[in-house]
Amino acid sequence: MTIKPLGKRILAQKVEPEERKSAGGIVLPDNVKSEKVVRAKVLAVGTDEKFEVSVGDEIIVGSYSGTEIERGDEKLILVKETDVLAIVEE
């Protein structure tokens, strides 16, 4: 299945965070983590001509932004360009 975003939309794959541990070494479950943002890797960009992001960039979006899509084991997210908060540069 191929998904091609239209207009100013971006298709990205969620990057799962590593296990988080407390100072005492206890692994914190997902419901304790207070993640307000989601990191994702851009897989495709829409049909609009100008985009700030490109395929392969790692971006940060709000946790409730966009539409989640599951394709097999992959967790994808389809967001508007305006929902992108930042580009991660390493």
C-alpha positions in Angstrom: 0.0 0.0 0.0 1.4 3.4 -1.0 0.2 6.5 0.7 0.8 9.8 -1.0 -0.1 13.0 0.9 -1.9 15.8 -0.9 -1.5 19.6 -0.6 0.4 20.8 2.4 0.4 17.5 4.2 3.3 15.4 5.4 3.5 11.7 5.9 5.9 10.7 8.7 6.8 7.6 10.7 6.7 7.9 14.5 10.0 7.5 16.2 9.5 5.5 19.4 11.3 6.9 22.4 13.7 4.7 24.3 12.7 3.3 27.7 12.7 5.9 30.3 13.9 5.2 33.8 13.5 7.0 37.1 16.6 8.1 39.1 16.3 4.8 41.0 16.4 2.7 37.9 12.7 1.8 37.6 11.4 1.6 34.1 8.5 4.1 33.6 5.4 2.7 31.8 3.9 4.6 28.9 1.0 6.1 30.9 3.4 7.9 33.3 5.4 9.5 30.6 4.1 13.0 29.9 5.1 13.4 26.3 3.6 16.6 24.8 5.3 16.2 21.5 6.0 13.4 19.0 9.2 12.8 17.0 8.7 11.5 13.5 10.8 10.9 10.4 9.4 12.4 7.2 8.5 9.7 4.6 6.7 11.8 2.0 5.6 15.4 1.4 2.4 16.6 -0.3 1.9 18.0 -3.8 2.4 21.6 -2.8 5.5 23.3 -4.3 7.2 24.8 -1.2 7.9 22.8 1.9 10.2 23.7 4.9 10.8 20.0 5.4 12.1 17.3 3.1 12.0 13.5 3.0 14.3 12.0 5.6 14.1 15.0 8.1 13.2 14.3 11.7 10.4 16.5 12.9 8.6 17.3 16.1 4.8 17.7 16.1 2.2 18.1 18.8 1.0 14.8 20.3 -2.6 15.4 19.2 -1.8 16.7 15.8 -2.7 15.0 12.6 -4.2 11.6 11.8 -2.6 8.3 12.9 -2.4 5.5 10.4 -1.2 2.0 11.1 0.4 0.1 8.3 1.4 -3.3 9.5 3.8 -2.7 12.4 4.5 0.9 11.4 2.8 3.8 13.2 2.5 6.6 10.7 1.1 10.1 11.1 -0.3 12.4 8.5 0.0 16.1 9.5 -0.4 19.5 8.0 2.8 21.5 7.5 1.6 24.1 10.0 1.4 21.3 12.7 5.2 20.8 12.5 6.8 22.5 15.5 10.5 22.0 14.7 13.0 20.1 12.6 15.5 18.1 14.6 19.1 18.7 13.5 21.9 16.5 14.8 
